[in-house]
């Protein structure tokens, strides 16, 4: 899946010459934690996090110290505190590519650029989680089956053929190779729980590890 389908498209951004006081208000009003910093051509030149402002946080919310802190925030420009040249993604990158970048660079969000290198959106860890949950099909009715298969050609095809032979409707198929063994998760849906139960019994001889239905996991 492409980032363009999951990113936030209406992005609140700031100018390098905006004050930290303005950014603080934006964080509080919109409940966000990151602000892309763009120039007049909407090109990303930096990113400002909530933590960049929190380091100016006064010890109390009243009194002289608070007034002094607000004055500092008003006089301090975004360009003085922002992270310059942040890691970005492209609208046609995949969600997997975005997740890999976040892990590699230890960041929680990525500004997303269009073909003209201008800000088109922003993708966060939450967007990644939402896309992965969608991929699994967990919100769809039916049953999830997990298998351990030999890493040999045709094994997965045979398994899917058996599921289909039970007149099941496939919802999702996920597969990962680990220690030269293929772990496969198949989510499918039958006409009834009885039909699903019959399939599950047949699948126990095919390397079935566990099955899940209605939020309950059953080990084999």
C-alpha positions in Angstrom: 0.0 0.0 0.0 1.2 3.5 -0.8 1.8 6.2 1.7 -0.6 8.5 -0.2 -3.5 6.4 0.9 -2.7 6.6 4.6 -1.0 9.9 5.2 -2.6 13.0 6.7 -3.1 15.3 3.7 -4.1 18.5 5.5 -0.8 19.3 7.3 -0.3 22.2 9.7 3.1 23.6 8.9 5.1 26.7 10.0 7.6 29.1 8.6 11.2 29.2 9.8 10.6 32.7 11.1 7.5 31.9 13.1 7.8 32.1 16.8 7.9 29.2 19.2 5.0 30.8 21.0 2.9 30.4 17.8 4.0 26.7 17.5 3.0 26.1 21.1 -0.5 27.4 20.4 -0.7 25.1 17.4 0.3 22.1 19.4 -2.3 22.8 22.1 -5.1 23.7 19.6 -4.7 20.7 17.3 -3.3 18.1 19.6 -0.3 17.4 17.4 3.4 16.8 18.3 5.3 17.6 15.1 5.3 20.6 12.8 6.9 20.5 9.4 8.8 23.7 8.6 8.4 24.9 5.1 9.8 27.8 3.0 7.7 30.0 0.8 7.6 27.4 -2.0 6.2 24.8 0.5 9.5 22.9 0.5 10.4 21.2 3.8 13.4 22.7 5.4 13.0 21.3 8.9 10.7 19.8 11.5 9.9 21.0 15.0 8.8 18.6 17.7 6.8 19.3 20.9 9.9 18.4 22.9 11.8 21.3 21.2 9.4 23.6 22.9 9.0 21.7 26.1 12.6 22.4 27.1 11.5 26.0 27.6 8.6 24.9 29.9 8.4 27.0 33.1 8.4 25.4 36.5 5.0 26.8 37.2 2.1 28.1 35.1 1.8 31.3 37.0 3.9 34.2 38.1 7.0 35.9 36.8 8.7 32.7 35.6 5.8 31.9 33.3 5.6 35.4 31.9 9.4 35.3 31.2 9.1 31.9 29.5 6.3 33.1 27.2 8.4 36.1 26.3 11.3 33.8 25.4 9.0 31.7 23.2 7.7 34.8 21.5 11.2 36.0 20.7 12.7 32.6 19.6 12.3 31.7 16.0 11.5 28.2 14.7 14.7 28.1 12.6 16.8 28.3 15.9 15.4 25.1 17.3 14.1 23.0 14.4 15.8 19.8 13.1 17.1 20.8 9.7 16.8 18.6 6.6 14.5 16.0 8.2 14.1 12.4 6.9 11.2 12.5 4.4 9.1 10.1 2.4 7.6 10.3 -1.1 3.9 10.0 -1.8 4.5 6.9 -3.9 6.7 5.1 -1.3 5.0 2.1 0.3 4.0 1.9 3.9 6.7 -0.7 4.4 9.3 1.7 3.2 8.0 4.4 5.5 8.1 2.0 8.5 11.6 0.9 7.6 12.8 4.6 7.5 11.2 5.3 10.9 12.9 2.3 12.5 16.3 3.1 10.9 16.3 6.7 11.8 14.3 6.4 15.1 11.7 9.0 14.2 8.0 8.9 14.8 6.8 10.6 11.7 7.8 11.5 8.2 6.9 14.6 6.1 5.7 13.3 2.7 6.8 15.0 -0.5 5.2 15.1 -4.0 7.0 14.9 -7.3 8.0 18.6 -7.0 9.6 17.9 -3.6 6.9 20.0 -1.9 5.0 19.0 1.3 2.0 16.8 0.4 1.3 15.2 3.8 2.7 13.6 6.9 2.7 10.0 7.9 3.0 9.0 11.6 3.5 5.8 13.6 -0.3 5.7 14.1 -0.9 5.7 10.4 1.6 2.8 10.0 -0.3 0.8 12.8 -3.6 1.6 11.2 -2.4 0.3 7.8 -1.0 -2.9 9.3 -4.2 -3.6 11.2 -6.1 -3.1 7.9 -3.8 -5.5 6.1 -4.5 -8.3 8.6 -8.2 -8.0 8.1 -8.8 -8.4 11.8 -12.0 -6.4 11.7 -13.5 -8.8 9.2 -15.6 -11.7 10.4 -14.3 -15.2 10.1 -11.3 -17.2 11.4 -7.5 -16.8 11.4 -5.3 -19.8 10.8 -1.6 -19.9 11.5 0.7 -22.5 9.9 4.4 -23.5 9.9 5.4 -24.7 6.5 8.6 -26.1 4.9 10.3 -23.4 2.8 9.6 -25.2 -0.4 8.1 -24.1 -3.6 4.3 -24.8 -3.9 3.7 -25.3 -0.2 1.7 -22.1 0.2 -0.2 -22.6 -3.0 -1.3 -26.0 -1.8 -2.4 -24.6 1.5 -4.5 -21.9 0.0 -6.0 -24.4 -2.4 -7.2 -26.5 0.6 -8.8 -23.5 2.2 -10.6 -22.6 -1.0 -11.7 -26.2 -1.4 -13.6 -25.8 1.8 -15.6 -23.0 0.1 -13.9 -20.4 2.3 -13.7 -16.7 1.3 -10.1 -15.5 1.6 -9.7 -12.2 3.6 -5.9 -11.9 3.9 -2.8 -14.0 3.5 0.4 -13.0 5.4 3.7 -14.9 5.2 7.2 -14.5 6.7 10.3 -16.6 6.4 12.1 -17.2 9.7 14.9 -19.6 10.3 14.2 -21.2 6.9 10.7 -22.0 8.0 7.7 -20.2 6.5 5.1 -18.9 9.0 1.8 -18.3 7.3 -1.3 -16.5 8.6 -4.6 -17.0 6.6 -7.8 -15.1 7.5 -10.9 -16.5 5.8 -14.6 -16.7 6.2 -17.0 -19.5 5.7 -20.8 -19.7 5.3 -21.1 -20.7 9.0 -19.0 -21.5 12.0 -19.7 -25.2 11.4 -18.1 -24.9 8.0 -15.1 -23.2 9.5 -14.9 -25.9 12.2 -14.8 -28.6 9.6 -12.0 -26.8 7.8 -10.0 -26.3 11.0 -10.2 -30.1 11.8 -8.8 -30.9 8.3 -6.1 -28.3 8.7 -4.7 -29.7 11.9 -2.8 -32.3 9.8 -1.3 -29.5 7.6 0.9 -27.8 10.1 -1.8 -25.7 11.9 -0.2 -24.0 14.9 -3.3 -22.1 16.2 -6.5 -20.6 15.1 -8.3 -17.4 16.3 -12.0 -16.5 16.2 -14.0 -14.0 18.1 -10.9 -12.6 19.8 -10.0 -16.0 21.3 -6.8 -18.0 20.4 -7.0 -21.8 20.3 -3.6 -23.6 20.3 -3.4 -26.9 18.4 
